[in-house]
């Protein structure tokens, strides 16, 4: 789906059914045609996972619920707007 849509930005959680956010980030970073899409992680489970998400290639990790207040600002910053 990402190959056909070519989004400017991806916002994901870490805890998802089937594939966790770290695995998703790593999978995206392995595909040259979409590897440079910025990824913002918005999650309630940042304790211990923040460093893993950043190391996997996330641009930003925000904690729920407080991080949702800064999400729009981070989107603008990451996209350079």
mmCIF file of the N, C-alpha and C atoms, coordinates in Angstrom:
data_MODEL
# 
_entry.id   MODEL 
# 
loop_
_atom_site.group_PDB 
_atom_site.id 
_atom_site.type_symbol 
_atom_site.label_atom_id 
_atom_site.label_alt_id 
_atom_site.label_comp_id 
_atom_site.label_asym_id 
_atom_site.label_entity_id 
_atom_site.label_seq_id 
_atom_site.pdbx_PDB_ins_code 
_atom_site.Cartn_x 
_atom_site.Cartn_y 
_atom_site.Cartn_z 
_atom_site.occupancy 
_atom_site.B_iso_or_equiv 
_atom_site.pdbx_formal_charge 
_atom_site.auth_seq_id 
_atom_site.auth_comp_id 
_atom_site.auth_asym_id 
_atom_site.auth_atom_id 
_atom_site.pdbx_PDB_model_num 
ATOM 1   N N  . UNK A 1 1  ? 0.819  -1.185 0.000  1.00 0.00 ? 1  UNK A N  1 
ATOM 2   C CA . UNK A 1 1  ? 0.000  0.000  0.000  1.00 0.00 ? 1  UNK A CA 1 
ATOM 3   C C  . UNK A 1 1  ? 0.875  1.266  0.000  1.00 0.00 ? 1  UNK A C  1 
ATOM 4   N N  . UNK A 1 2  ? 1.934  1.272  0.795  1.00 0.00 ? 2  UNK A N  1 
ATOM 5   C CA . UNK A 1 2  ? 2.807  2.443  0.836  1.00 0.00 ? 2  UNK A CA 1 
ATOM 6   C C  . UNK A 1 2  ? 3.489  2.702  -0.500 1.00 0.00 ? 2  UNK A C  1 
ATOM 7   N N  . UNK A 1 3  ? 3.793  1.631  -1.226 1.00 0.00 ? 3  UNK A N  1 
ATOM 8   C CA . UNK A 1 3  ? 4.420  1.794  -2.536 1.00 0.00 ? 3  UNK A CA 1 
ATOM 9   C C  . UNK A 1 3  ? 3.524  2.522  -3.517 1.00 0.00 ? 3  UNK A C  1 
ATOM 10  N N  . UNK A 1 4  ? 2.240  2.295  -3.424 1.00 0.00 ? 4  UNK A N  1 
ATOM 11  C CA . UNK A 1 4  ? 1.324  2.927  -4.376 1.00 0.00 ? 4  UNK A CA 1 
ATOM 12  C C  . UNK A 1 4  ? 0.859  4.310  -3.915 1.00 0.00 ? 4  UNK A C  1 
ATOM 13  N N  . UNK A 1 5  ? 0.833  4.556  -2.617 1.00 0.00 ? 5  UNK A N  1 
ATOM 14  C CA . UNK A 1 5  ? 0.337  5.838  -2.111 1.00 0.00 ? 5  UNK A CA 1 
ATOM 15  C C  . UNK A 1 5  ? 1.421  6.909  -2.009 1.00 0.00 ? 5  UNK A C  1 
ATOM 16  N N  . UNK A 1 6  ? 2.636  6.532  -1.680 1.00 0.00 ? 6  UNK A N  1 
ATOM 17  C CA . UNK A 1 6  ? 3.749  7.461  -1.501 1.00 0.00 ? 6  UNK A CA 1 
ATOM 18  C C  . UNK A 1 6  ? 3.382  8.630  -0.582 1.00 0.00 ? 6  UNK A C  1 
ATOM 19  N N  . UNK A 1 7  ? 3.041  8.342  0.681  1.00 0.00 ? 7  UNK A N  1 
ATOM 20  C CA . UNK A 1 7  ? 2.676  9.427  1.602  1.00 0.00 ? 7  UNK A CA 1 
ATOM 21  C C  . UNK A 1 7  ? 3.882  10.316 1.918  1.00 0.00 ? 7  UNK A C  1 
ATOM 22  N N  . UNK A 1 8  ? 3.609  11.528 2.335  1.00 0.00 ? 8  UNK A N  1 
ATOM 23  C CA . UNK A 1 8  ? 4.670  12.450 2.748  1.00 0.00 ? 8  UNK A CA 1 
ATOM 24  C C  . UNK A 1 8  ? 5.154  12.147 4.151  1.00 0.00 ? 8  UNK A C  1 
ATOM 25  N N  . UNK A 1 9  ? 4.312  11.480 4.950  1.00 0.00 ? 9  UNK A N  1 
ATOM 26  C CA . UNK A 1 9  ? 4.598  11.236 6.355  1.00 0.00 ? 9  UNK A CA 1 
ATOM 27  C C  . UNK A 1 9  ? 3.788  10.041 6.828  1.00 0.00 ? 9  UNK A C  1 
ATOM 28  N N  . UNK A 1 10 ? 4.347  9.292  7.773  1.00 0.00 ? 10 UNK A N  1 
ATOM 29  C CA . UNK A 1 10 ? 3.634  8.175  8.393  1.00 0.00 ? 10 UNK A CA 1 
ATOM 30  C C  . UNK A 1 10 ? 3.574  8.429  9.888  1.00 0.00 ? 10 UNK A C  1 
ATOM 31  N N  . UNK A 1 11 ? 2.378  8.297  10.459 1.00 0.00 ? 11 UNK A N  1 
ATOM 32  C CA . UNK A 1 11 ? 2.198  8.356  11.912 1.00 0.00 ? 11 UNK A CA 1 
ATOM 33  C C  . UNK A 1 11 ? 1.729  6.975  12.333 1.00 0.00 ? 11 UNK A C  1 
ATOM 34  N N  . UNK A 1 12 ? 2.441  6.373  13.278 1.00 0.00 ? 12 UNK A N  1 
ATOM 35  C CA . UNK A 1 12 ? 2.106  5.022  13.704 1.00 0.00 ? 12 UNK A CA 1 
ATOM 36  C C  . UNK A 1 12 ? 2.195  4.892  15.219 1.00 0.00 ? 12 UNK A C  1 
ATOM 37  N N  . UNK A 1 13 ? 1.617  3.842  15.722 1.00 0.00 ? 13 UNK A N  1 
ATOM 38  C CA . UNK A 1 13 ? 1.729  3.480  17.132 1.00 0.00 ? 13 UNK A CA 1 
ATOM 39  C C  . UNK A 1 13 ? 2.760  2.362  17.229 1.00 0.00 ? 13 UNK A C  1 
ATOM 40  N N  . UNK A 1 14 ? 3.166  2.015  18.421 1.00 0.00 ? 14 UNK A N  1 
ATOM 41  C CA . UNK A 1 14 ? 4.061  0.878  18.614 1.00 0.00 ? 14 UNK A CA 1 
ATOM 42  C C  . UNK A 1 14 ? 3.285  -0.406 18.819 1.00 0.00 ? 14 UNK A C  1 
ATOM 43  N N  . UNK A 1 15 ? 2.150  -0.315 19.474 1.00 0.00 ? 15 UNK A N  1 
ATOM 44  C CA . UNK A 1 15 ? 1.360  -1.506 19.780 1.00 0.00 ? 15 UNK A CA 1 
ATOM 45  C C  . UNK A 1 15 ? 0.214  -1.628 18.788 1.00 0.00 ? 15 UNK A C  1 
ATOM 46  N N  . UNK A 1 16 ? 0.347  -2.593 17.875 1.00 0.00 ? 16 UNK A N  1 
ATOM 47  C CA . UNK A 1 16 ? -0.671 -2.839 16.860 1.00 0.00 ? 16 UNK A CA 1 
ATOM 48  C C  . UNK A 1 16 ? -0.835 -4.346 16.718 1.00 0.00 ? 16 UNK A C  1 
ATOM 49  N N  . UNK A 1 17 ? -1.977 -4.781 16.228 1.00 0.00 ? 17 UNK A N  1 
ATOM 50  C CA . UNK A 1 17 ? -2.160 -6.221 16.025 1.00 0.00 ? 17 UNK A CA 1 
ATOM 51  C C  . UNK A 1 17 ? -1.325 -6.712 14.844 1.00 0.00 ? 17 UNK A C  1 
ATOM 52  N N  . UNK A 1 18 ? -0.680 -7.839 15.014 1.00 0.00 ? 18 UNK A N  1 
ATOM 53  C CA . UNK A 1 18 ? 0.043  -8.466 13.919 1.00 0.00 ? 18 UNK A CA 1 
ATOM 54  C C  . UNK A 1 18 ? 1.478  -7.998 13.752 1.00 0.00 ? 18 UNK A C  1 
ATOM 55  N N  . UNK A 1 19 ? 1.688  -6.702 13.636 1.00 0.00 ? 19 UNK A N  1 
ATOM 56  C CA . UNK A 1 19 ? 3.014  -6.142 13.393 1.00 0.00 ? 19 UNK A CA 1 
ATOM 57  C C  . UNK A 1 19 ? 3.193  -4.969 14.339 1.00 0.00 ? 19 UNK A C  1 
ATOM 58  N N  . UNK A 1 20 ? 4.251  -4.992 15.155 1.00 0.00 ? 20 UNK A N  1 
ATOM 59  C CA . UNK A 1 20 ? 4.417  -3.847 16.061 1.00 0.00 ? 20 UNK A CA 1 
ATOM 60  C C  . UNK A 1 20 ? 5.087  -2.691 15.320 1.00 0.00 ? 20 UNK A C  1 
ATOM 61  N N  . UNK A 1 21 ? 5.077  -1.534 15.920 1.00 0.00 ? 21 UNK A N  1 
ATOM 62  C CA . UNK A 1 21 ? 5.589  -0.335 15.282 1.00 0.00 ? 21 UNK A CA 1 
ATOM 63  C C  . UNK A 1 21 ? 7.063  -0.400 14.950 1.00 0.00 ? 21 UNK A C  1 
ATOM 64  N N  . UNK A 1 22 ? 7.861  -1.025 15.793 1.00 0.00 ? 22 UNK A N  1 
ATOM 65  C CA . UNK A 1 22 ? 9.293  -1.163 15.535 1.00 0.00 ? 22 UNK A CA 1 
ATOM 66  C C  . UNK A 1 22 ? 9.497  -2.000 14.273 1.00 0.00 ? 22 UNK A C  1 
ATOM 67  N N  . UNK A 1 23 ? 8.768  -3.104 14.165 1.00 0.00 ? 23 UNK A N  1 
ATOM 68  C CA . UNK A 1 23 ? 8.870  -3.957 12.975 1.00 0.00 ? 23 UNK A CA 1 
ATOM 69  C C  . UNK A 1 23 ? 8.425  -3.200 11.721 1.00 0.00 ? 23 UNK A C  1 
ATOM 70  N N  . UNK A 1 24 ? 7.370  -2.411 11.850 1.00 0.00 ? 24 UNK A N  1 
ATOM 71  C CA . UNK A 1 24 ? 6.883  -1.623 10.715 1.00 0.00 ? 24 UNK A CA 1 
ATOM 72  C C  . UNK A 1 24 ? 7.945  -0.623 10.261 1.00 0.00 ? 24 UNK A C  1 
ATOM 73  N N  . UNK A 1 25 ? 8.530  0.096  11.200 1.00 0.00 ? 25 UNK A N  1 
ATOM 74  C CA . UNK A 1 25 ? 9.572  1.075  10.857 1.00 0.00 ? 25 UNK A CA 1 
ATOM 75  C C  . UNK A 1 25 ? 10.738 0.385  10.155 1.00 0.00 ? 25 UNK A C  1 
ATOM 76  N N  . UNK A 1 26 ? 11.180 -0.725 10.689 1.00 0.00 ? 26 UNK A N  1 
ATOM 77  C CA . UNK A 1 26 ? 12.307 -1.461 10.072 1.00 0.00 ? 26 UNK A CA 1 
ATOM 78  C C  . UNK A 1 26 ? 11.952 -1.927 8.658  1.00 0.00 ? 26 UNK A C  1 
ATOM 79  N N  . UNK A 1 27 ? 10.737 -2.416 8.478  1.00 0.00 ? 27 UNK A N  1 
ATOM 80  C CA . UNK A 1 27 ? 10.299 -2.877 7.154  1.00 0.00 ? 27 UNK A CA 1 
ATOM 81  C C  . UNK A 1 27 ? 10.278 -1.719 6.152  1.00 0.00 ? 27 UNK A C  1 
ATOM 82  N N  . UNK A 1 28 ? 9.796  -0.572 6.587  1.00 0.00 ? 28 UNK A N  1 
ATOM 83  C CA . UNK A 1 28 ? 9.756  0.604  5.707  1.00 0.00 ? 28 UNK A CA 1 
ATOM 84  C C  . UNK A 1 28 ? 11.170 1.032  5.338  1.00 0.00 ? 28 UNK A C  1 
ATOM 85  N N  . UNK A 1 29 ? 12.070 1.043  6.291  1.00 0.00 ? 29 UNK A N  1 
ATOM 86  C CA . UNK A 1 29 ? 13.440 1.487  6.048  1.00 0.00 ? 29 UNK A CA 1 
ATOM 87  C C  . UNK A 1 29 ? 14.217 0.542  5.127  1.00 0.00 ? 29 UNK A C  1 
ATOM 88  N N  . UNK A 1 30 ? 13.750 -0.684 4.966  1.00 0.00 ? 30 UNK A N  1 
ATOM 89  C CA . UNK A 1 30 ? 14.413 -1.647 4.088  1.00 0.00 ? 30 UNK A CA 1 
ATOM 90  C C  . UNK A 1 30 ? 13.969 -1.529 2.630  1.00 0.00 ? 30 UNK A C  1 
ATOM 91  N N  . UNK A 1 31 ? 12.938 -0.759 2.353  1.00 0.00 ? 31 UNK A N  1 
ATOM 92  C CA . UNK A 1 31 ? 12.424 -0.622 0.987  1.00 0.00 ? 31 UNK A CA 1 
ATOM 93  C C  . UNK A 1 31 ? 12.875 0.707  0.397  1.00 0.00 ? 31 UNK A C  1 
ATOM 94  N N  . UNK A 1 32 ? 13.802 0.690  -0.544 1.00 0.00 ? 32 UNK A N  1 
ATOM 95  C CA . UNK A 1 32 ? 14.390 1.931  -1.058 1.00 0.00 ? 32 UNK A CA 1 
ATOM 96  C C  . UNK A 1 32 ? 13.376 2.960  -1.563 1.00 0.00 ? 32 UNK A C  1 
ATOM 97  N N  . UNK A 1 33 ? 12.290 2.522  -2.183 1.00 0.00 ? 33 UNK A N  1 
ATOM 98  C CA . UNK A 1 33 ? 11.328 3.459  -2.753 1.00 0.00 ? 33 UNK A CA 1 
ATOM 99  C C  . UNK A 1 33 ? 10.522 4.227  -1.700 1.00 0.00 ? 33 UNK A C  1 
ATOM 100 N N  . UNK A 1 34 ? 10.495 3.748  -0.463 1.00 0.00 ? 34 UNK A N  1 
ATOM 101 C CA . UNK A 1 34 ? 9.751  4.442  0.598  1.00 0.00 ? 34 UNK A CA 1 
ATOM 102 C C  . UNK A 1 34 ? 10.595 4.689  1.844  1.00 0.00 ? 34 UNK A C  1 
ATOM 103 N N  . UNK A 1 35 ? 11.859 4.325  1.800  1.00 0.00 ? 35 UNK A N  1 
ATOM 104 C CA . UNK A 1 35 ? 12.724 4.368  2.983  1.00 0.00 ? 35 UNK A CA 1 
ATOM 105 C C  . UNK A 1 35 ? 12.893 5.760  3.572  1.00 0.00 ? 35 UNK A C  1 
ATOM 106 N N  . UNK A 1 36 ? 12.728 6.788  2.775  1.00 0.00 ? 36 UNK A N  1 
ATOM 107 C CA . UNK A 1 36 ? 12.976 8.150  3.265  1.00 0.00 ? 36 UNK A CA 1 
ATOM 108 C C  . UNK A 1 36 ? 11.720 8.853  3.778  1.00 0.00 ? 36 UNK A C  1 
ATOM 109 N N  . UNK A 1 37 ? 10.591 8.174  3.787  1.00 0.00 ? 37 UNK A N  1 
ATOM 110 C CA . UNK A 1 37 ? 9.375  8.777  4.327  1.00 0.00 ? 37 UNK A CA 1 
ATOM 111 C C  . UNK A 1 37 ? 9.557  8.972  5.831  1.00 0.00 ? 37 UNK A C  1 
ATOM 112 N N  . UNK A 1 38 ? 9.369  10.192 6.340  1.00 0.00 ? 38 UNK A N  1 
ATOM 113 C CA . UNK A 1 38 ? 9.507  10.411 7.786  1.00 0.00 ? 38 UNK A CA 1 
ATOM 114 C C  . UNK A 1 38 ? 8.413  9.659  8.559  1.00 0.00 ? 38 UNK A C  1 
ATOM 115 N N  . UNK A 1 39 ? 8.778  9.158  9.718  1.00 0.00 ? 39 UNK A N  1 
ATOM 116 C CA . UNK A 1 39 ? 7.839  8.401  10.560 1.00 0.00 ? 39 UNK A CA 1 
ATOM 117 C C  . UNK A 1 39 ? 7.788  9.032  11.939 1.00 0.00 ? 39 UNK A C  1 
ATOM 118 N N  . UNK A 1 40 ? 6.570  9.347  12.370 1.00 0.00 ? 40 UNK A N  1 
ATOM 119 C CA . UNK A 1 40 ? 6.324  9.822  13.731 1.00 0.00 ? 40 UNK A CA 1 
ATOM 120 C C  . UNK A 1 40 ? 5.609  8.714  14.488 1.00 0.00 ? 40 UNK A C  1 
ATOM 121 N N  . UNK A 1 41 ? 6.115  8.380  15.660 1.00 0.00 ? 41 UNK A N  1 
ATOM 122 C CA . UNK A 1 41 ? 5.485  7.378  16.515 1.00 0.00 ? 41 UNK A CA 1 
ATOM 123 C C  . UNK A 1 41 ? 4.721  8.112  17.610 1.00 0.00 ? 41 UNK A C  1 
ATOM 124 N N  . UNK A 1 42 ? 3.449  7.788  17.737 1.00 0.00 ? 42 UNK A N  1 
ATOM 125 C CA . UNK A 1 42 ? 2.587  8.331  18.788 1.00 0.00 ? 42 UNK A CA 1 
ATOM 126 C C  . UNK A 1 42 ? 2.096  7.139  19.598 1.00 0.00 ? 42 UNK A C  1 
ATOM 127 N N  . UNK A 1 43 ? 2.572  7.018  20.838 1.00 0.00 ? 43 UNK A N  1 
ATOM 128 C CA . UNK A 1 43 ? 2.305  5.795  21.588 1.00 0.00 ? 43 UNK A CA 1 
ATOM 129 C C  . UNK A 1 43 ? 2.200  6.031  23.078 1.00 0.00 ? 43 UNK A C  1 
ATOM 130 N N  . UNK A 1 44 ? 1.505  5.155  23.750 1.00 0.00 ? 44 UNK A N  1 
ATOM 131 C CA . UNK A 1 44 ? 1.430  5.166  25.208 1.00 0.00 ? 44 UNK A CA 1 
ATOM 132 C C  . UNK A 1 44 ? 2.557  4.333  25.799 1.00 0.00 ? 44 UNK A C  1 
ATOM 133 N N  . UNK A 1 45 ? 3.273  3.594  24.957 1.00 0.00 ? 45 UNK A N  1 
ATOM 134 C CA . UNK A 1 45 ? 4.287  2.654  25.413 1.00 0.00 ? 45 UNK A CA 1 
ATOM 135 C C  . UNK A 1 45 ? 5.693  3.118  25.042 1.00 0.00 ? 45 UNK A C  1 
ATOM 136 N N  . UNK A 1 46 ? 6.048  4.340  25.401 1.00 0.00 ? 46 UNK A N  1 
ATOM 137 C CA . UNK A 1 46 ? 7.365  4.833  25.010 1.00 0.00 ? 46 UNK A CA 1 
ATOM 138 C C  . UNK A 1 46 ? 8.468  4.386  25.968 1.00 0.00 ? 46 UNK A C  1 
ATOM 139 N N  . UNK A 1 47 ? 8.114  4.013  27.184 1.00 0.00 ? 47 UNK A N  1 
ATOM 140 C CA . UNK A 1 47 ? 9.114  3.575  28.162 1.00 0.00 ? 47 UNK A CA 1 
ATOM 141 C C  . UNK A 1 47 ? 9.889  2.372  27.620 1.00 0.00 ? 47 UNK A C  1 
ATOM 142 N N  . UNK A 1 48 ? 11.163 2.561  27.377 1.00 0.00 ? 48 UNK A N  1 
ATOM 143 C CA . UNK A 1 48 ? 11.986 1.482  26.868 1.00 0.00 ? 48 UNK A CA 1 
ATOM 144 C C  . UNK A 1 48 ? 11.916 1.291  25.361 1.00 0.00 ? 48 UNK A C  1 
ATOM 145 N N  . UNK A 1 49 ? 10.892 1.833  24.720 1.00 0.00 ? 49 UNK A N  1 
ATOM 146 C CA . UNK A 1 49 ? 10.736 1.661  23.281 1.00 0.00 ? 49 UNK A CA 1 
ATOM 147 C C  . UNK A 1 49 ? 11.178 2.891  22.500 1.00 0.00 ? 49 UNK A C  1 
ATOM 148 N N  . UNK A 1 50 ? 11.286 4.032  23.168 1.00 0.00 ? 50 UNK A N  1 
ATOM 149 C CA . UNK A 1 50 ? 11.662 5.273  22.492 1.00 0.00 ? 50 UNK A CA 1 
ATOM 150 C C  . UNK A 1 50 ? 12.979 5.117  21.732 1.00 0.00 ? 50 UNK A C  1 
ATOM 151 N N  . UNK A 1 51 ? 14.001 4.630  22.417 1.00 0.00 ? 51 UNK A N  1 
ATOM 152 C CA . UNK A 1 51 ? 15.308 4.453  21.802 1.00 0.00 ? 51 UNK A CA 1 
ATOM 153 C C  . UNK A 1 51 ? 15.262 3.448  20.669 1.00 0.00 ? 51 UNK A C  1 
ATOM 154 N N  . UNK A 1 52 ? 14.485 2.382  20.845 1.00 0.00 ? 52 UNK A N  1 
ATOM 155 C CA . UNK A 1 52 ? 14.351 1.376  19.795 1.00 0.00 ? 52 UNK A CA 1 
ATOM 156 C C  . UNK A 1 52 ? 13.696 1.965  18.551 1.00 0.00 ? 52 UNK A C  1 
ATOM 157 N N  . UNK A 1 53 ? 12.649 2.759  18.748 1.00 0.00 ? 53 UNK A N  1 
ATOM 158 C CA . UNK A 1 53 ? 11.946 3.374  17.619 1.00 0.00 ? 53 UNK A CA 1 
ATOM 159 C C  . UNK A 1 53 ? 12.863 4.353  16.885 1.00 0.00 ? 53 UNK A C  1 
ATOM 160 N N  . UNK A 1 54 ? 13.602 5.160  17.620 1.00 0.00 ? 54 UNK A N  1 
ATOM 161 C CA . UNK A 1 54 ? 14.527 6.109  16.994 1.00 0.00 ? 54 UNK A CA 1 
ATOM 162 C C  . UNK A 1 54 ? 15.651 5.370  16.267 1.00 0.00 ? 54 UNK A C  1 
ATOM 163 N N  . UNK A 1 55 ? 16.176 4.323  16.872 1.00 0.00 ? 55 UNK A N  1 
ATOM 164 C CA . UNK A 1 55 ? 17.237 3.538  16.238 1.00 0.00 ? 55 UNK A CA 1 
ATOM 165 C C  . UNK A 1 55 ? 16.735 2.840  14.975 1.00 0.00 ? 55 UNK A C  1 
ATOM 166 N N  . UNK A 1 56 ? 15.472 2.449  14.961 1.00 0.00 ? 56 UNK A N  1 
ATOM 167 C CA . UNK A 1 56 ? 14.895 1.786  13.789 1.00 0.00 ? 56 UNK A CA 1 
ATOM 168 C C  . UNK A 1 56 ? 14.653 2.771  12.648 1.00 0.00 ? 56 UNK A C  1 
ATOM 169 N N  . UNK A 1 57 ? 14.580 4.075  12.985 1.00 0.00 ? 57 UNK A N  1 
ATOM 170 C CA . UNK A 1 57 ? 14.411 5.058  11.927 1.00 0.00 ? 57 UNK A CA 1 
ATOM 171 C C  . UNK A 1 57 ? 13.274 6.034  12.102 1.00 0.00 ? 57 UNK A C  1 
ATOM 172 N N  . UNK A 1 58 ? 12.628 6.044  13.263 1.00 0.00 ? 58 UNK A N  1 
ATOM 173 C CA . UNK A 1 58 ? 11.578 7.031  13.514 1.00 0.00 ? 58 UNK A CA 1 
ATOM 174 C C  . UNK A 1 58 ? 12.198 8.413  13.645 1.00 0.00 ? 58 UNK A C  1 
ATOM 175 N N  . UNK A 1 59 ? 11.501 9.417  13.142 1.00 0.00 ? 59 UNK A N  1 
ATOM 176 C CA . UNK A 1 59 ? 11.981 10.798 13.256 1.00 0.00 ? 59 UNK A CA 1 
ATOM 177 C C  . UNK A 1 59 ? 11.685 11.361 14.638 1.00 0.00 ? 59 UNK A C  1 
ATOM 178 N N  . UNK A 1 60 ? 10.522 10.992 15.185 1.00 0.00 ? 60 UNK A N  1 
ATOM 179 C CA . UNK A 1 60 ? 10.034 11.537 16.457 1.00 0.00 ? 60 UNK A CA 1 
ATOM 180 C C  . UNK A 1 60 ? 9.238  10.455 17.171 1.00 0.00 ? 60 UNK A C  1 
ATOM 181 N N  . UNK A 1 61 ? 9.326  10.414 18.495 1.00 0.00 ? 61 UNK A N  1 
ATOM 182 C CA . UNK A 1 61 ? 8.464  9.557  19.315 1.00 0.00 ? 61 UNK A CA 1 
ATOM 183 C C  . UNK A 1 61 ? 7.749  10.452 20.306 1.00 0.00 ? 61 UNK A C  1 
ATOM 184 N N  . UNK A 1 62 ? 6.423  10.447 20.252 1.00 0.00 ? 62 UNK A N  1 
ATOM 185 C CA . UNK A 1 62 ? 5.592  11.240 21.159 1.00 0.00 ? 62 UNK A CA 1 
ATOM 186 C C  . UNK A 1 62 ? 4.786  10.312 22.048 1.00 0.00 ? 62 UNK A C  1 
ATOM 187 N N  . UNK A 1 63 ? 4.629  10.705 23.310 1.00 0.00 ? 63 UNK A N  1 
ATOM 188 C CA . UNK A 1 63 ? 3.860  9.898  24.256 1.00 0.00 ? 63 UNK A CA 1 
ATOM 189 C C  . UNK A 1 63 ? 2.414  10.356 24.313 1.00 0.00 ? 63 UNK A C  1 
ATOM 190 N N  . UNK A 1 64 ? 1.497  9.371  24.300 1.00 0.00 ? 64 UNK A N  1 
ATOM 191 C CA . UNK A 1 64 ? 0.084  9.669  24.513 1.00 0.00 ? 64 UNK A CA 1 
ATOM 192 C C  . UNK A 1 64 ? -0.123 9.852  26.006 1.00 0.00 ? 64 UNK A C  1 
ATOM 193 N N  . UNK A 1 65 ? -1.024 10.639 26.464 1.00 0.00 ? 65 UNK A N  1 
ATOM 194 C CA . UNK A 1 65 ? -1.875 11.541 25.689 1.00 0.00 ? 65 UNK A CA 1 
ATOM 195 C C  . UNK A 1 65 ? -1.231 12.901 25.454 1.00 0.00 ? 65 UNK A C  1 
ATOM 196 N N  . UNK A 1 66 ? -0.200 13.251 26.237 1.00 0.00 ? 66 UNK A N  1 
ATOM 197 C CA . UNK A 1 66 ? 0.375  14.594 26.141 1.00 0.00 ? 66 UNK A CA 1 
ATOM 198 C C  . UNK A 1 66 ? 0.972  14.892 24.772 1.00 0.00 ? 66 UNK A C  1 
ATOM 199 N N  . UNK A 1 67 ? 1.562  13.902 24.145 1.00 0.00 ? 67 UNK A N  1 
ATOM 200 C CA . UNK A 1 67 ? 2.198  14.102 22.850 1.00 0.00 ? 67 UNK A CA 1 
ATOM 201 C C  . UNK A 1 67 ? 1.232  14.475 21.750 1.00 0.00 ? 67 UNK A C  1 
ATOM 202 N N  . UNK A 1 68 ? -0.031 14.114 21.922 1.00 0.00 ? 68 UNK A N  1 
ATOM 203 C CA . UNK A 1 68 ? -1.007 14.451 20.882 1.00 0.00 ? 68 UNK A CA 1 
ATOM 204 C C  . UNK A 1 68 ? -1.158 15.961 20.741 1.00 0.00 ? 68 UNK A C  1 
ATOM 205 N N  . UNK A 1 69 ? -0.908 16.697 21.818 1.00 0.00 ? 69 UNK A N  1 
ATOM 206 C CA . UNK A 1 69 ? -1.009 18.150 21.758 1.00 0.00 ? 69 UNK A CA 1 
ATOM 207 C C  . UNK A 1 69 ? 0.065  18.756 20.858 1.00 0.00 ? 69 UNK A C  1 
ATOM 208 N N  . UNK A 1 70 ? 1.212  18.117 20.777 1.00 0.00 ? 70 UNK A N  1 
ATOM 209 C CA . UNK A 1 70 ? 2.302  18.626 19.958 1.00 0.00 ? 70 UNK A CA 1 
ATOM 210 C C  . UNK A 1 70 ? 2.426  17.952 18.597 1.00 0.00 ? 70 UNK A C  1 
ATOM 211 N N  . UNK A 1 71 ? 1.490  17.062 18.281 1.00 0.00 ? 71 UNK A N  1 
ATOM 212 C CA . UNK A 1 71 ? 1.586  16.304 17.036 1.00 0.00 ? 71 UNK A CA 1 
ATOM 213 C C  . UNK A 1 71 ? 1.599  17.217 15.815 1.00 0.00 ? 71 UNK A C  1 
ATOM 214 N N  . UNK A 1 72 ? 0.705  18.174 15.743 1.00 0.00 ? 72 UNK A N  1 
ATOM 215 C CA . UNK A 1 72 ? 0.642  19.067 14.577 1.00 0.00 ? 72 UNK A CA 1 
ATOM 216 C C  . UNK A 1 72 ? 1.947  19.834 14.415 1.00 0.00 ? 72 UNK A C  1 
ATOM 217 N N  . UNK A 1 73 ? 2.520  20.300 15.524 1.00 0.00 ? 73 UNK A N  1 
ATOM 218 C CA . UNK A 1 73 ? 3.793  21.017 15.459 1.00 0.00 ? 73 UNK A CA 1 
ATOM 219 C C  . UNK A 1 73 ? 4.912  20.118 14.947 1.00 0.00 ? 73 UNK A C  1 
ATOM 220 N N  . UNK A 1 74 ? 4.933  18.876 15.411 1.00 0.00 ? 74 UNK A N  1 
ATOM 221 C CA . UNK A 1 74 ? 5.971  17.932 14.965 1.00 0.00 ? 74 UNK A CA 1 
ATOM 222 C C  . UNK A 1 74 ? 5.795  17.584 13.487 1.00 0.00 ? 74 UNK A C  1 
ATOM 223 N N  . UNK A 1 75 ? 4.553  17.440 13.048 1.00 0.00 ? 75 UNK A N  1 
ATOM 224 C CA . UNK A 1 75 ? 4.306  17.170 11.623 1.00 0.00 ? 75 UNK A CA 1 
ATOM 225 C C  . UNK A 1 75 ? 4.863  18.315 10.788 1.00 0.00 ? 75 UNK A C  1 
ATOM 226 N N  . UNK A 1 76 ? 4.557  19.540 11.165 1.00 0.00 ? 76 UNK A N  1 
ATOM 227 C CA . UNK A 1 76 ? 5.083  20.698 10.420 1.00 0.00 ? 76 UNK A CA 1 
ATOM 228 C C  . UNK A 1 76 ? 6.597  20.739 10.441 1.00 0.00 ? 76 UNK A C  1 
ATOM 229 N N  . UNK A 1 77 ? 7.187  20.448 11.604 1.00 0.00 ? 77 UNK A N  1 
ATOM 230 C CA . UNK A 1 77 ? 8.642  20.474 11.719 1.00 0.00 ? 77 UNK A CA 1 
ATOM 231 C C  . UNK A 1 77 ? 9.284  19.407 10.839 1.00 0.00 ? 77 UNK A C  1 
ATOM 232 N N  . UNK A 1 78 ? 8.764  18.189 10.915 1.00 0.00 ? 78 UNK A N  1 
ATOM 233 C CA . UNK A 1 78 ? 9.340  17.084 10.151 1.00 0.00 ? 78 UNK A CA 1 
ATOM 234 C C  . UNK A 1 78 ? 9.195  17.309 8.647  1.00 0.00 ? 78 UNK A C  1 
ATOM 235 N N  . UNK A 1 79 ? 8.066  17.892 8.239  1.00 0.00 ? 79 UNK A N  1 
ATOM 236 C CA . UNK A 1 79 ? 7.839  18.141 6.813  1.00 0.00 ? 79 UNK A CA 1 
ATOM 237 C C  . UNK A 1 79 ? 8.470  19.443 6.342  1.00 0.00 ? 79 UNK A C  1 
ATOM 238 N N  . UNK A 1 80 ? 9.006  20.207 7.282  1.00 0.00 ? 80 UNK A N  1 
ATOM 239 C CA . UNK A 1 80 ? 9.655  21.459 6.910  1.00 0.00 ? 80 UNK A CA 1 
ATOM 240 C C  . UNK A 1 80 ? 8.694  22.574 6.566  1.00 0.00 ? 80 UNK A C  1 
ATOM 241 N N  . UNK A 1 81 ? 7.499  22.533 7.135  1.00 0.00 ? 81 UNK A N  1 
ATOM 242 C CA . UNK A 1 81 ? 6.482  23.571 6.874  1.00 0.00 ? 81 UNK A CA 1 
ATOM 243 C C  . UNK A 1 81 ? 6.395  24.560 8.015  1.00 0.00 ? 81 UNK A C  1 
# 
